[in-house]
Amino acid sequence: MPQYGDEAFIYEMAQRKSQTPEVEIVNDINDGYIVINDERIPFSEREIIKKRLYMTIPSAFALMSTELAKFKYPDTNRPNIIFTNEEGSININFSLTKDKLENEWVEEARDFLQEVIIKMNPSCEIISSGIIDGETRIGYFDFVSPTIDGEVYNLMFLFALDGQFVLGTFNCTKADMNDWVEIAGQMVRSMRVIGGRRV
C-alpha cells in the first residue's frame, strides 16, 4: 500500500478524483422531478391563468404574497402572477398586459423588448435569443443583470394569448444559474394553452 505524506496524499486524491468519470444527471421535468445538489425537487403541471394557461413548475412553488411582491417588485406595474420558492430566491412570473399581440408579431416584439432592456441597463449582455415555434409562438431571450442584492439570471419569454401580449420571466441568483438554465427552458416549453398543445 503506498505511503503518503499529507501533501502527497491530498495530491493523489485530487488526481484520482479528476480521473474518475462523474455520473451525469440528466434532469427532465417530464419525469416528475429533478435533482439539484442531491435534492429531489418534484414538478407538476399548475394552472397559471384560470382555465387558459398551464405550465409544469416545481410543486412546492407558491403564489408570492402581496407584501413580498411589493418588496421585490416595488414598481406598481409588477407582474400579475408570481410563483416562488420558499426562500423567494427563484421566481417565475407573468404579466398580462393590455397590449395586442399576434403570433406573427412575436419575433419583432422580442427584439424590441431586448432593445429596451439593454437601453435601461447597458451592462446587461444577452446570452441567447430565439423563437419556439408551435401552436403558440414564444419569443425568448436571457441575460444576467445587476441588482442591489447581487447579479440575477433572467429568462424572459413572451407570447400571444387571445390576442393579448403576455410577458413571462424566470429569475434566480447568478449562483443558482447553472442549475436552473436548462430547467427554466423546459418549463417554458411545457406551457399548454387549454384546447391547444404543448408549445
Backbone as CSV, one residue per row, in Angstrom:
resi,resn,N_x,N_y,N_z,CA_x,CA_y,CA_z,C_x,C_y,C_z
1,MET,0.855,-1.200,0.000,0.000,0.000,0.000,0.881,1.236,0.000
2,PRO,0.691,2.150,-0.917,1.538,3.335,-0.985,1.444,4.155,0.293
3,GLN,2.576,4.762,0.672,2.617,5.640,1.838,2.733,7.078,1.358
4,TYR,1.953,7.972,1.975,1.941,9.363,1.541,2.091,10.278,2.742
5,GLY,2.805,11.396,2.537,2.731,12.488,3.495,1.437,13.230,3.217
6,ASP,1.067,14.190,4.089,-0.206,14.891,3.934,-0.360,15.523,2.559
7,GLU,0.672,16.262,2.118,0.567,16.977,0.846,0.484,16.001,-0.321
8,ALA,1.293,14.922,-0.258,1.278,13.938,-1.331,-0.054,13.206,-1.375
9,PHE,-0.632,12.932,-0.210,-1.924,12.235,-0.143,-3.024,13.089,-0.763
10,ILE,-3.042,14.367,-0.382,-4.050,15.278,-0.927,-3.926,15.363,-2.450
11,TYR,-2.667,15.428,-2.927,-2.441,15.496,-4.367,-2.937,14.222,-5.052
12,GLU,-2.632,13.065,-4.454,-3.045,11.796,-5.045,-4.558,11.680,-5.115
13,MET,-5.264,12.107,-4.042,-6.725,12.034,-4.027,-7.331,12.951,-5.086
14,ALA,-6.720,14.125,-5.241,-7.203,15.065,-6.253,-7.038,14.483,-7.648
15,GLN,-5.883,13.798,-7.868,-5.642,13.190,-9.173,-6.643,12.073,-9.452
16,ARG,-6.904,11.250,-8.434,-7.860,10.154,-8.617,-9.249,10.687,-8.917
17,LYS,-9.636,11.754,-8.200,-10.956,12.336,-8.414,-11.090,12.862,-9.827
18,SER,-10.017,13.512,-10.315,-10.076,14.090,-11.664,-10.141,13.005,-12.732
19,GLN,-9.637,11.777,-12.388,-9.634,10.696,-13.354,-10.889,9.837,-13.275
20,THR,-11.709,10.065,-12.241,-12.922,9.283,-12.072,-14.073,9.955,-12.804
21,PRO,-14.633,9.308,-13.810,-15.733,9.947,-14.550,-16.937,10.180,-13.647
22,GLU,-17.487,11.393,-13.709,-18.656,11.715,-12.906,-19.916,11.224,-13.610
23,VAL,-20.867,10.771,-12.823,-22.140,10.343,-13.389,-22.971,11.583,-13.675
24,GLU,-23.275,11.808,-14.929,-24.039,12.991,-15.310,-25.525,12.765,-15.046
25,ILE,-26.118,13.692,-14.314,-27.547,13.610,-14.037,-28.289,14.387,-15.119
26,VAL,-29.149,13.699,-15.832,-29.941,14.346,-16.873,-31.310,14.662,-16.275
27,ASN,-31.552,15.924,-16.023,-32.816,16.342,-15.425,-33.865,16.606,-16.496
28,ASP,-35.044,16.050,-16.299,-36.155,16.255,-17.219,-37.416,16.417,-16.378
29,ILE,-38.029,17.587,-16.455,-39.205,17.844,-15.619,-40.370,16.926,-15.965
30,ASN,-40.333,16.328,-17.166,-41.400,15.389,-17.544,-41.331,14.095,-16.737
31,ASP,-40.213,13.867,-16.054,-40.097,12.705,-15.171,-40.838,12.932,-13.854
32,GLY,-41.276,14.188,-13.643,-41.995,14.497,-12.408,-41.112,15.031,-11.304
33,TYR,-39.810,15.078,-11.548,-38.886,15.630,-10.556,-37.536,15.884,-11.226
34,ILE,-36.718,16.692,-10.571,-35.326,16.877,-10.963,-34.481,16.729,-9.705
35,VAL,-33.169,16.641,-9.874,-32.262,16.549,-8.737,-31.214,17.641,-8.862
36,ILE,-31.134,18.493,-7.846,-30.127,19.545,-7.796,-29.423,19.454,-6.450
37,ASN,-28.103,19.313,-6.498,-27.298,19.194,-5.265,-27.862,18.115,-4.342
38,ASP,-28.174,16.962,-4.924,-28.692,15.797,-4.191,-30.097,16.016,-3.611
39,GLU,-30.731,17.122,-3.966,-32.098,17.379,-3.500,-33.083,17.044,-4.611
40,ARG,-34.066,16.236,-4.292,-35.109,15.865,-5.252,-36.192,16.933,-5.219
41,ILE,-36.465,17.538,-6.377,-37.436,18.620,-6.480,-38.597,18.169,-7.365
42,PRO,-39.765,17.892,-6.780,-40.913,17.450,-7.572,-41.450,18.564,-8.474
43,PHE,-41.969,18.170,-9.635,-42.587,19.101,-10.576,-43.997,18.611,-10.890
44,SER,-44.886,19.544,-11.163,-46.242,19.191,-11.561,-46.819,20.305,-12.416
45,GLU,-47.810,19.963,-13.221,-48.459,20.978,-14.044,-49.377,21.813,-13.159
46,ARG,-49.266,23.132,-13.292,-50.055,24.049,-12.471,-50.857,24.995,-13.359
47,GLU,-51.980,25.431,-12.853,-52.800,26.399,-13.570,-52.209,27.786,-13.351
48,ILE,-51.833,28.453,-14.441,-51.235,29.785,-14.352,-52.301,30.861,-14.547
49,ILE,-53.048,30.741,-15.625,-54.168,31.638,-15.895,-55.417,30.771,-15.935
50,LYS,-56.372,31.092,-15.115,-57.527,30.224,-14.882,-58.159,29.718,-16.174
51,LYS,-58.152,28.386,-16.291,-58.787,27.667,-17.398,-58.204,28.015,-18.773
52,ARG,-57.022,28.683,-18.796,-56.457,29.065,-20.094,-55.008,28.620,-20.275
53,LEU,-54.184,28.797,-19.235,-52.749,28.531,-19.406,-52.223,27.666,-18.265
54,TYR,-51.465,26.626,-18.642,-50.888,25.700,-17.674,-49.383,25.577,-17.930
55,MET,-48.631,25.309,-16.876,-47.184,25.155,-17.009,-46.685,24.182,-15.946
56,THR,-45.671,23.401,-16.292,-45.063,22.493,-15.334,-43.966,23.239,-14.582
57,ILE,-44.143,23.381,-13.271,-43.209,24.116,-12.421,-42.982,23.305,-11.139
58,PRO,-42.015,23.679,-10.319,-41.809,22.956,-9.058,-43.088,22.917,-8.222
59,SER,-43.443,21.748,-7.734,-44.693,21.568,-6.984,-44.733,22.439,-5.735
60,ALA,-43.573,22.718,-5.156,-43.528,23.493,-3.916,-43.645,24.995,-4.148
61,PHE,-43.546,25.434,-5.411,-43.677,26.867,-5.686,-45.086,27.325,-5.317
62,ALA,-45.161,28.467,-4.659,-46.454,29.026,-4.249,-46.575,30.446,-4.762
63,LEU,-47.805,30.939,-4.828,-48.003,32.330,-5.226,-47.362,33.242,-4.196
64,MET,-46.605,34.205,-4.659,-45.919,35.129,-3.761,-46.923,36.019,-3.048
65,SER,-46.694,36.265,-1.775,-47.593,37.122,-1.006,-47.531,38.552,-1.535
66,THR,-48.599,39.290,-1.335,-48.653,40.680,-1.790,-47.545,41.504,-1.152
67,GLU,-47.271,41.255,0.124,-46.246,42.015,0.850,-44.865,41.780,0.240
68,LEU,-44.533,40.510,-0.017,-43.221,40.210,-0.592,-43.132,40.713,-2.022
69,ALA,-44.234,40.620,-2.775,-44.245,41.104,-4.156,-43.974,42.607,-4.206
70,LYS,-44.556,43.357,-3.276,-44.333,44.801,-3.242,-42.880,45.127,-2.918
71,PHE,-42.256,44.270,-2.092,-40.857,44.487,-1.724,-39.919,44.146,-2.873
72,LYS,-40.148,42.994,-3.508,-39.269,42.549,-4.583,-39.528,43.269,-5.896
73,TYR,-40.773,43.711,-6.101,-41.146,44.415,-7.331,-41.821,45.731,-6.942
74,PRO,-41.039,46.718,-6.500,-41.619,47.973,-5.999,-42.400,48.774,-7.027
75,ASP,-42.113,48.556,-8.316,-42.856,49.258,-9.361,-44.322,48.817,-9.308
76,THR,-45.217,49.781,-9.466,-46.650,49.450,-9.428,-47.057,48.555,-10.594
77,ASN,-46.223,48.499,-11.629,-46.504,47.626,-12.772,-45.888,46.247,-12.568
78,ARG,-45.877,45.789,-11.324,-45.308,44.474,-11.028,-46.129,43.383,-11.713
79,PRO,-45.541,42.198,-11.900,-46.267,41.096,-12.562,-47.571,40.755,-11.843
80,ASN,-48.551,40.308,-12.633,-49.846,39.920,-12.058,-49.763,38.612,-11.283
81,ILE,-48.924,37.704,-11.784,-48.832,36.362,-11.211,-47.376,36.051,-10.927
82,ILE,-47.060,35.708,-9.671,-45.677,35.405,-9.299,-45.649,34.122,-8.473
83,PHE,-44.995,33.102,-9.003,-44.763,31.875,-8.254,-43.319,31.891,-7.760
84,THR,-43.094,31.419,-6.532,-41.752,31.483,-5.963,-41.467,30.294,-5.055
85,ASN,-40.182,30.044,-4.807,-39.822,29.009,-3.852,-39.939,29.573,-2.429
86,GLU,-39.712,28.732,-1.438,-39.917,29.141,-0.050,-39.034,30.307,0.345
87,GLU,-37.814,30.352,-0.196,-36.882,31.423,0.136,-37.140,32.707,-0.645
88,GLY,-37.952,32.620,-1.692,-38.205,33.792,-2.531,-37.049,34.107,-3.461
89,SER,-36.134,33.136,-3.639,-34.927,33.383,-4.433,-35.043,32.910,-5.875
90,ILE,-36.036,32.052,-6.152,-36.261,31.564,-7.515,-37.720,31.831,-7.847
91,ASN,-37.951,32.571,-8.916,-39.308,33.012,-9.236,-39.640,32.800,-10.705
92,ILE,-40.918,32.626,-10.967,-41.404,32.672,-12.339,-42.688,33.476,-12.309
93,ASN,-42.740,34.500,-13.150,-43.890,35.401,-13.094,-44.451,35.698,-14.472
94,PHE,-45.673,36.202,-14.459,-46.388,36.512,-15.690,-47.063,37.872,-15.568
95,SER,-46.927,38.665,-16.621,-47.604,39.954,-16.701,-48.607,39.895,-17.848
96,LEU,-49.864,40.120,-17.517,-50.919,40.126,-18.533,-51.142,41.573,-18.944
97,THR,-50.597,41.945,-20.075,-50.656,43.341,-20.498,-51.927,43.617,-21.296
98,LYS,-52.163,44.884,-21.532,-53.313,45.299,-22.342,-52.921,45.483,-23.809
99,ASP,-51.633,45.240,-24.097,-51.148,45.394,-25.465,-51.580,44.220,-26.337
100,LYS,-51.786,44.506,-27.603,-52.189,43.479,-28.555,-50.956,42.743,-29.080
101,LEU,-51.115,41.457,-29.335,-50.023,40.665,-29.908,-50.605,39.459,-30.640
102,GLU,-50.043,39.195,-31.815,-50.420,38.010,-32.582,-49.163,37.177,-32.815
103,ASN,-49.353,35.920,-33.155,-48.216,35.023,-33.352,-47.162,35.595,-34.292
104,GLU,-47.609,36.204,-35.381,-46.668,36.687,-36.395,-45.872,37.913,-35.937
105,TRP,-46.259,38.514,-34.822,-45.548,39.693,-34.326,-44.565,39.349,-33.205
106,VAL,-44.514,38.083,-32.806,-43.737,37.693,-31.617,-42.247,38.005,-31.766
107,GLU,-41.663,37.680,-32.903,-40.227,37.917,-33.084,-39.900,39.403,-32.998
108,GLU,-40.702,40.228,-33.643,-40.488,41.678,-33.604,-40.643,42.206,-32.180
109,ALA,-41.633,41.697,-31.450,-41.852,42.135,-30.071,-40.680,41.724,-29.177
110,ARG,-40.149,40.534,-29.406,-38.989,40.084,-28.629,-37.785,40.995,-28.873
111,ASP,-37.513,41.311,-30.142,-36.375,42.167,-30.472,-36.524,43.543,-29.833
112,PHE,-37.738,44.073,-29.867,-37.991,45.384,-29.269,-37.744,45.341,-27.761
113,LEU,-38.216,44.287,-27.101,-38.053,44.160,-25.663,-36.578,44.034,-25.289
114,GLN,-35.813,43.296,-26.085,-34.365,43.189,-25.855,-33.713,44.561,-25.886
115,GLU,-34.082,45.356,-26.875,-33.506,46.694,-27.009,-33.840,47.549,-25.794
116,VAL,-35.078,47.438,-25.313,-35.492,48.206,-24.143,-34.656,47.816,-22.921
117,ILE,-34.472,46.512,-22.717,-33.695,46.015,-21.578,-32.263,46.545,-21.631
118,ILE,-31.652,46.493,-22.802,-30.263,46.940,-22.949,-30.146,48.448,-22.756
119,LYS,-31.116,49.209,-23.255,-31.085,50.661,-23.075,-31.253,51.032,-21.608
120,MET,-32.109,50.299,-20.897,-32.325,50.573,-19.479,-31.108,50.197,-18.639
121,ASN,-30.405,49.141,-19.073,-29.232,48.680,-18.338,-28.172,48.201,-19.325
122,PRO,-27.310,49.121,-19.794,-26.303,48.790,-20.815,-25.338,47.689,-20.395
123,SER,-25.218,47.416,-19.094,-24.295,46.374,-18.641,-24.845,44.972,-18.885
124,CYS,-26.134,44.878,-19.211,-26.738,43.569,-19.494,-26.233,43.049,-20.834
125,GLU,-25.866,41.791,-20.865,-25.444,41.161,-22.115,-26.368,39.990,-22.408
126,ILE,-26.974,40.016,-23.595,-27.885,38.939,-23.971,-27.088,37.651,-24.160
127,ILE,-27.511,36.581,-23.466,-26.828,35.292,-23.544,-27.318,34.511,-24.755
128,SER,-28.621,34.423,-24.912,-29.201,33.717,-26.055,-30.556,34.321,-26.375
129,SER,-31.023,34.050,-27.571,-32.288,34.620,-28.018,-32.856,33.706,-29.087
130,GLY,-34.178,33.501,-29.063,-34.739,32.607,-30.065,-36.254,32.601,-30.091
131,ILE,-36.777,31.723,-30.920,-38.220,31.553,-31.077,-38.548,30.071,-30.929
132,ILE,-39.559,29.763,-30.138,-40.070,28.398,-30.037,-41.342,28.353,-30.872
133,ASP,-41.295,27.609,-31.970,-42.452,27.537,-32.865,-43.407,26.443,-32.418
134,GLY,-44.669,26.757,-32.455,-45.701,25.807,-32.083,-47.044,26.455,-32.341
135,GLU,-48.084,25.848,-31.841,-49.404,26.452,-31.990,-49.402,27.854,-31.400
136,THR,-48.662,28.009,-30.293,-48.419,29.322,-29.703,-46.938,29.624,-29.849
137,ARG,-46.586,30.656,-30.599,-45.175,31.014,-30.779,-44.682,31.727,-29.534
138,ILE,-43.472,31.398,-29.120,-42.884,32.022,-27.944,-41.539,32.627,-28.316
139,GLY,-41.378,33.915,-28.043,-40.088,34.551,-28.207,-39.393,34.577,-26.852
140,TYR,-38.091,34.409,-26.837,-37.386,34.408,-25.552,-35.972,34.967,-25.697
141,PHE,-35.414,35.409,-24.595,-34.004,35.763,-24.500,-33.620,35.738,-23.019
142,ASP,-32.340,35.524,-22.750,-31.904,35.506,-21.359,-30.652,36.345,-21.168
143,PHE,-30.464,36.788,-19.949,-29.363,37.690,-19.635,-29.150,37.712,-18.124
144,VAL,-28.003,38.243,-17.715,-27.701,38.449,-16.297,-27.714,39.942,-16.036
145,SER,-28.394,40.352,-14.976,-28.490,41.777,-14.651,-28.048,42.026,-13.207
146,PRO,-27.454,43.188,-12.962,-27.051,43.526,-11.593,-28.236,44.056,-10.795
147,THR,-28.309,43.725,-9.511,-29.329,44.266,-8.611,-28.647,44.648,-7.305
148,ILE,-29.399,45.242,-6.402,-28.813,45.639,-5.116,-28.407,44.411,-4.297
149,ASP,-28.990,43.259,-4.617,-28.674,42.028,-3.878,-27.651,41.157,-4.588
150,GLY,-27.127,41.627,-5.716,-26.184,40.824,-6.490,-26.710,40.574,-7.885
151,GLU,-25.996,39.764,-8.648,-26.386,39.508,-10.035,-27.499,38.466,-10.108
152,VAL,-28.407,38.688,-11.054,-29.576,37.825,-11.219,-29.658,37.334,-12.656
153,TYR,-29.933,36.042,-12.801,-30.170,35.466,-14.122,-31.646,35.609,-14.471
154,ASN,-31.931,36.073,-15.685,-33.306,36.274,-16.148,-33.530,35.571,-17.481
155,LEU,-34.618,34.841,-17.566,-35.085,34.303,-18.847,-36.446,34.932,-19.100
156,MET,-36.519,35.795,-20.101,-37.773,36.464,-20.434,-38.389,35.780,-21.649
157,PHE,-39.700,35.588,-21.609,-40.388,34.964,-22.732,-41.735,35.651,-22.927
158,LEU,-42.173,35.702,-24.155,-43.415,36.410,-24.464,-44.199,35.647,-25.523
159,PHE,-45.512,35.807,-25.445,-46.383,35.101,-26.376,-47.745,35.773,-26.399
160,ALA,-48.547,35.385,-27.371,-49.888,35.943,-27.511,-50.898,34.958,-26.933
161,LEU,-51.833,35.483,-26.158,-52.923,34.670,-25.618,-54.222,35.431,-25.853
162,ASP,-55.067,34.877,-26.704,-56.312,35.556,-27.065,-56.047,36.956,-27.608
163,GLY,-54.944,37.083,-28.370,-54.616,38.364,-28.990,-53.987,39.371,-28.053
164,GLN,-53.696,38.956,-26.798,-53.086,39.865,-25.825,-51.620,39.483,-25.600
165,PHE,-50.812,40.472,-25.303,-49.386,40.299,-25.043,-49.199,39.788,-23.616
166,VAL,-48.577,38.600,-23.473,-48.253,38.047,-22.154,-46.733,37.960,-22.037
167,LEU,-46.207,38.514,-20.958,-44.761,38.500,-20.716,-44.465,37.658,-19.485
168,GLY,-43.562,36.706,-19.643,-43.158,35.868,-18.520,-41.679,36.041,-18.236
169,THR,-41.289,35.834,-17.001,-39.880,35.908,-16.619,-39.564,34.853,-15.580
170,PHE,-38.504,34.108,-15.820,-37.936,33.238,-14.796,-36.686,33.931,-14.295
171,ASN,-36.487,33.985,-12.976,-35.234,34.540,-12.476,-34.744,33.815,-11.235
172,CYS,-33.435,33.835,-11.080,-32.780,33.250,-9.919,-31.438,33.949,-9.751
173,THR,-30.763,33.716,-8.652,-29.455,34.327,-8.457,-28.471,33.744,-9.463
174,LYS,-27.428,34.509,-9.764,-26.421,34.012,-10.687,-25.763,32.756,-10.126
175,ALA,-25.682,32.666,-8.800,-25.083,31.492,-8.162,-25.871,30.223,-8.474
176,ASP,-27.197,30.364,-8.671,-28.058,29.212,-8.973,-28.246,29.004,-10.469
177,MET,-27.684,29.888,-11.253,-27.946,29.907,-12.691,-27.629,28.581,-13.380
178,ASN,-26.445,28.017,-13.131,-26.051,26.796,-13.841,-27.008,25.634,-13.574
179,ASP,-27.583,25.597,-12.371,-28.509,24.523,-12.031,-29.867,24.683,-12.704
180,TRP,-30.230,25.948,-13.043,-31.599,26.213,-13.459,-31.788,26.655,-14.909
181,VAL,-30.711,26.974,-15.617,-30.857,27.453,-17.001,-31.644,26.465,-17.859
182,GLU,-31.211,25.212,-17.887,-31.874,24.202,-18.717,-33.285,23.929,-18.209
183,ILE,-33.462,23.890,-16.903,-34.776,23.620,-16.321,-35.754,24.739,-16.664
184,ALA,-35.284,25.973,-16.611,-36.143,27.113,-16.955,-36.642,26.992,-18.388
185,GLY,-35.745,26.580,-19.299,-36.145,26.390,-20.687,-37.195,25.292,-20.835
186,GLN,-37.027,24.210,-20.064,-38.018,23.137,-20.104,-39.366,23.616,-19.583
187,MET,-39.345,24.448,-18.559,-40.586,24.973,-18.007,-41.332,25.791,-19.054
188,VAL,-40.603,26.635,-19.766,-41.226,27.460,-20.803,-41.837,26.571,-21.889
189,ARG,-41.095,25.535,-22.280,-41.587,24.638,-23.336,-42.766,23.780,-22.876
190,SER,-42.967,23.688,-21.566,-44.069,22.873,-21.054,-45.409,23.598,-21.073
191,MET,-45.399,24.883,-21.396,-46.649,25.653,-21.356,-47.696,25.052,-22.281
192,ARG,-48.919,25.058,-21.802,-50.037,24.500,-22.573,-51.230,25.417,-22.466
193,VAL,-51.703,25.847,-23.619,-52.924,26.648,-23.664,-54.088,25.676,-23.775
194,ILE,-55.106,25.877,-22.961,-56.233,24.938,-22.927,-56.837,24.822,-24.327
195,GLY,-57.035,23.610,-24.734,-57.553,23.387,-26.070,-56.487,23.305,-27.124
196,GLY,-55.226,23.604,-26.696,-54.117,23.534,-27.625,-53.131,22.485,-27.199
197,ARG,-51.978,22.500,-27.812,-50.952,21.516,-27.490,-49.836,22.192,-26.714
198,ARG,-48.927,21.381,-26.193,-47.762,21.942,-25.520,-46.928,22.665,-26.564
199,VAL,-46.374,23.791,-26.162,-45.516,24.524,-27.082,-44.081,24.040,-26.948
